[in-house]
Amino acid sequence: MAVAGIAGESAHVAGRAASPPANAATYTPAAGIAIDPHSGGGVTTRREKFLPVTRAALLKRLSAPANWPAGEAAHVLRFMRYLDFWRRHDYTARLLDLEQAYDAFAPDSDLKVTRTYTPAEREILKKRVVGQMAQLLEQGNFTRVDPKDVHLILTEDSHYGLDLQVDLDAFEEALIYFRGATTITERRRDIKRAYMGWKEVQVPVFQRLFLLFKLKPFDERVKEVALKHGLTIRQAEKAVRRARALLPKTVTSDHIYMKLFKNIPRSDVEMIFPNTRVRFRRWDKIRFGVSAGGGVGIGIFGTATKIAVMSNPVTLLTAIGALGGVVLRQVTNFFAQRNRYMVVMAQNLYFHSMADNRGVITLLGSRAAEEDIKEEILLYAALAQGRMRASDIGEIDAKIERWLKETFAIDVDFDVSDALGRLKAEGIVRETDDGWLETLPPEAAARHIDMLWDRALDDLSDTINDEGTETAPQESEPAAL
């Protein structure tokens, strides 16, 4: 479909509201999902806002000379590239602010601490980190899962044969987001063919899964456990220590941890949490019960028989030692199976992990900027073809979705309102008093972005004093070098 055809047919698809300001100290996350993201037997019925096509592929097709008047395609390509760099500059500024706030909670920092924060300051910074991460994720077209509704993405059976349990009440802050609720096909041994043949099974997965968490302070968690389970403070302290013994000693309530995973089977979402406990499955309990009970029972019977008929002390000690060996072997089998479970979990997390902590911030910032750029150039290509009313923007939304489906065979829920809000904020699109949308022509739009760059550099220069140091207040008076 030619780009010129993106302005046309009628339909209406609602988009989300425009983004909050980048310098907002806090940001309220969007409402989480209210339905099972893998419905219909593992086949999702939700349309993703994520555009699974590269920015370069869109630039090539949207700036094709055949779709624009003679000589205009070059201006279109120039404008879209300018807009690309401008949007990334915007996100770079936002990430600098976010990373500075995260410094107070970063668990992997190798920098010297030059200041301390009061509890009130840490609370403000914590809200800023959590809010801005939520904003980044939503701009990257991730979907939020409210911790209260996490059961919507959990299952009882583990894809890797593990029984996993997680306590979400242990967290002071928890953000869970996913993108790409889909299915993959895997080959497995078929029990109906005595494991001699294979069968294909559909495995629900999350192509991207994000987790942010901060543990509750120890004393606060102890009080909660005591109140919830009717325990004394001493008993609650033991319970909390026992639960936190599952974590590395370096994991504390002072830090905020962020993890990004790829292709996580839905049945193993619990695996991504730090306080996941591995429990034996019902089949393992039955198997251990039968083998351990049978082995120990036979050992006791044999030992008792020998004791009844023997008079030699050496023979007696030998019989008791043999019984101890049977018990030790069963205990060893128990721990060996538990260790095998832990190895399976560690191996699979290793290959599913994409980034941690500060690396997550950088990666998500890049992805969010990319999504914004793709949405904006698609909408601009549609609006630049002619004037239309703001009330009819749904027609463009539907047309863009149709073009994406015909051009790239992807079915997405295009985020028209968000993209339009950003183009308006940058002055590329203007809404007149009588409801018409006026879009700058490509050459004028490129000059406009160039002007925005000049203005941004001038504003930056104004923040630098004559000595070349920033005018922002210092933490303390610096000593002379």
N, C-alpha and C positions, 0 to 999 in steps of 0.2 A: 504494500500500500504506500503510495506517495505521501510525503509529509504534508503536502498541500491539502490532502484529504482528511487531516486530523480535525478540521473545523467543519462540523456538519450535523450528524444525526442527533436525535433527541433521546435522552435517558437521564436518570439522576442517580448518582451514587454519593452518599455522604462521606466526607473526609473529616479528619480530626482538626481541632482548632490550631491556630498558628502557634509556633513555639513561644515559650516564655522568654523573657530577656535573658541574654547570656550571663549577665552579671548578677542575677538573682541569687541571694544567699541561700535560699531554700526553694525547693520545688516539690509540689505534691505529685506523686506518681499517678499515672492513669489507673483507672479501675482494672482489676485483674480479670482473667477469664472467668466466665460463669458456667462454661460447658466443657465437656470432655474434648480436648483438642484432637484426639484420635477417636473419631466416632465411626459408626458403620463397620464394625469388625476390623478396625485398624486402618480404615481408609478415611483420611481427613476430609471434612466438608468445608473447612474454613479456607478462605482465600487470603493469602499472605499479602501484606503491603510491601514486603521485600521484593526488590527488582533483581532477579537472578541473571543479570546480563551486565557485561563490563561497560564502563564509561566510554572506553575507546570505541566499542561497537556502536553505541548510540551516537557518538560524535560523527562517526563515519557516515551513518545513514541519514542523520538529521541535517547534515551540511552538504549532502549530495547536490551537485549543480543542477541536476534534472528537476529538483523540487523547488527551485528558487528562480526569480527573474535573472536575466543575464548579468553576470558580474557581481551578484549579491551573495553567492555562496561563500566567497572568500571572507566577506564581512561577517557572515553568520558563524563561520568556523573561528574567526578571531574573537568575536564576542563570547562564544561558548568557552573558549580556552581562558579568556580573561576572567569570566565568571567562575570557572573551575578554580583558578589560583586565588581569586578573591574569597571564595567560600572556604578554602583551606586556611587562608590567613585568619578568617573569623574563628575557625575551630582551634587554630593554634593559640590564639589569645585566650580562648576559653579553657584549653587544657593547661596553660600556664597557671591560671587561677586555681584550677582544680588540683593540680599537682602540689601547689604551694599549701593548700588546705590539707592535702593528704599527708604532707610531711610529718604532721603531728601523730599520725597513726601507722605510718609505713613500717612493716615488719622486716623488710629486707634492706633498709638503708645502710650504706657504709659511710655516711657523712657524719661529721662531728656535730653533736647537738649544741647549738649556740644560744638557745633560750628555752625556757620552760613555760607551760601554759597553765593557767588557773583552771579549776574544774568548769567554771562558767565559759571560759574561752574554748575549752575542748568540746563542750556541748554544742557551741555555735559552729565550730569547725566540723564536727561530726555530722550535723544536720546539712551543712553545705556539701560535704562529700557525698552523702547518701542521696541528697536531692539532685545534685548535678550528674551523678552516675545514672540515676533514673532518667533524667532528661536525655543524656547521651544514648541510652539504650532505646528509648522511644523514638528518637530521631533516626536511629539505625534500624527502625522497623522491627524491634523485638516486642514480644507480648509478655506482659507481667502476669505472674502467678502470685496471688495473695497467699502468704503463709497459712492463713486460716483455711484456704481452699487447696492446699497442696495435695490433698487426697485425690484431686482430679487428675494429677499426673503420676500417681503412684500405683503400683500393682503389687499383688501378693507374691507372685512367682518371679524369681530372678532369671534373667536371660543367661547368666553364666552359672546357674545352679547354686546361688547363694541365698540365704535367708537374711536380709538386712533390716536393721531397726535403727531409727534415728529419732532423737528427742529435739524438736524444734523449740521447745520452751526454754532451752538453754541459751538462746540468742537474744541479745538486747536489740540488735538490728539484723534484719535478713531481707535481702532482695533476691528474688528468683525470676529470671526472664528466660524465654526461649524464642527461637526463630527456626522455622522449618519443621513443623510437626508432620512427619511423613512416614513412609514405610520403606524398608529394604527387603530384598528376597535373599534368603540363605538356604543352603543345603545342609540337612541334618540326617543322621541315621534314623531309619524308620523302625520303630519298635514292633510294628505289625509284620515286618519282614525279618524278625529276629535280629535286627541290627545289621543284616547282610545287604540291605538296599538303602537307597537314599530317597528323601522327599524334600520338596520346597516349602518353606514356611515364610509367612509375612511377619516381619519384626517391626513394630512401631518404634521410631527413633525421633530424637530431637537433633536436628542438624547442628544447632548451636544452643548451648545451655550455659547461662551465667548465674553465678552465685556470689553474693556479697554477704559477709556475716561479721558480727562483733559479739563476742561472748559477754554475758552479763557479769558484772563484778561478783567475786566469790561470795561476799557477805550477803548481797542482794539475792543471789540464787539460793543460798542456804535458807534464808527466811521464807522464800517461795516454796521450797521443798517441804520445809517443816509445816507450813500452813496447809499445803495441798494434801499431804499424806498423814497429818496428825502426828508428826515426829517431834522429839525434843531437838533443841539446837545441836546438841552433840551428835545425835543420830543423823540429823540432816547434813552436818558437816562431813561425816563419814560417807554418806551416800553421794554427795557432790564430789568429794575427792576421788571416790571410786569411779565415778562417771568421767571425770576429767583425766584420770590416769590413762584413758585411751588416747589422749592427745599428746603430742610431743611437748616437752617441758617449755619449749620456746613459744608455744601458742598461749597467749594470755589475753585478758580482757582489755589490755591497753591498746591493742592493734585492731585495725580493720583489714580483713582479708578478702581478696577478690580472686575468683577463678573463672576461667572460660574454657568450655569443653566442646568437642565436636562429636557428632554421631553417637550420642549416648542413648543406648536402648532405654525405652521408657521404663522397663521393668527394673532397671538398675539406677534410677535417679537417686535413690538413697545413698548410693556409693560416693556421690560427690560431696557429701557433708562430712565435716571433720570428726564428728562424734558418732559415726556409724558403728554399730555393733554387729558382728557376724554371729548369727545363731545357727544351730544345726537344724536342718530340715527334718520333716517328720520321718522321711525314709531313713535318714542317718540315725535318728533316735531309735527307730525300730531295729535297725541293723546292729547298732552298738548294744542295744538292750539284749538282743538275742545272743550275739556273739560273746559279749561280756558276761551276761548271766549264765550262759551255757558253759563258757570256759571256766569261770570261777566256781560254778556249781560242781562241775566234774572234778575240778581240783580239790575242792573241799571234801567231796565224797571219797576221792582216792586217798586223800590225806587221813581222813577219819578212819578209813578201812585199815590203812597201814598202822595207825596208832593203836587200833583195837587188837591187832594180832602181834604187835612187835614188843620186844623187850629190850632191844639194843638201842642205846641213846644215839649212836651215830646214825642209825636208820631213821630215828625220829627227827633228828635235825635235818636230814636230807629231805624228808617228806615235807617239813615245814618250809624249807627253802624252795622246794619245787612249787608249793602253793604261792609263795611270795613272787616267784617268777611269773606265774600266770597272771596275778593281779597287776604286776608291773607292766607286762606286755599289753594288757587291756588299757591301762592308763596311758601308755606310750602311744598306742593307736589312736586314742581320743585326741591327744594334743597334736599328733602328726596330721590328722584330718583337719583340725582347726588351722594349723599352719598352712596347709595346702589351700584352704579357703582364703587366707590372708594374702598369699602369693598371687592367687587368681585376681583378687581385687586390686592389688598394687600393680600388676602387669597391665590390666585393662585400663586403669586410670592413667598409667604412663602413656599409653598410645592414644587416649582420648583427649588428653590435656593440650590446650593451645597456648595459654598465657596465664601468668599469675600477677596479682597486685599491680604495680606500676606498669607492667607490660600490658595488662588488660586495659588500662586507661588509654595508652597510646594506640592500641589496636582498635578499640571501640571508637575512639575519636576519628580515626581514619575511615572506618566503615560508616559512621554517621555522616561525615562530610561527603563521602561518595554517594550515599543515598540521597542527600539533599541536592547534590549537583545533578544527578540523573533525573530526579523529579522536576527540577527547575528547567533544564534544557528541553525536556519533553513538553512541558507546559508552554514555554516560550515559543517553540516551533509551531505549536498549535495557535497561540494567540497572535503571533506576528503575521498570520495570513489575512487578518481582517478584524474589524471591530465587532464586538459582541457585548451583550448585556451581562452584568455580574450575576443576575438572577438565573441566567441560562448556563452557568459554568458547568453544571452537571452534564450537559451535552458533550462538552469537551472531555470531561472525565471518562465518559463511556467510550468516546471515540478513541482516546489514547489507549484505553484498555484493549479495545478491539485491534488497534494497530499493533500493539505488543504481541497479541495472540497470533495474528497473521504473520508477523515478521519473525518472531522468535519462538513461537509455539509455547508461550507462557501465559498462564491465567492468573492475574494479580488484581488486587484491589488498589487502584492508583490513588495516591493521597493528594488530591487536587487542592483542597483547602489549605493544607500546610504549605505546599509549593507556591500557591498564589499569595499567601500572606508574606512570604519571604521576598518574592518579586516586587510586591508593593512596598515593602519596607526599604528595599534598595533603590526604589524610584524607577525601576524598569517598566513597571505597569502602574497606571494611575486610573482610579475610578472617578468618573466625573459626577457632578451633582445629580445628573439625570440618570445615573446607573450604568453608563457605558464604560467598558474597559478599554483604555488607550495604551498601546504598547509601543515602546520606542523601536524604530527600525533598526536593523542589525548594526549599521555603521554608527548611528547615534548611540546605540546601546553600548558598543565597544568604547566609544569616547567617554560615556558616562562612567563605566567601570574604571577607566583610566583616571578620571577625575576623583573617584572615590579613593583610589590608591594614593594620589597626591595629597588628598585631605588627611588620610590616615597617617601618612608620613609626617605631615605638618603637625598633626596633633601629638605624635610621638616626640617630635623635636621640642614641642612646648613643655614636655615633662622633664626635659634635661636642662640643667642650669649651665651657666657659663663655664663651670669647672668640669663639666662632663659627668656629673653624678646625678642620680635620680633625685627628684625633689620629694619623693615619698618619705614619710617620717622614719627615722632610724630606730632600731630596737634599743640602742644605747649609743652614747657618744663615742665614735671610733677613736682609737688612740692614733697618734701620729706614727707613720711608718719609720 
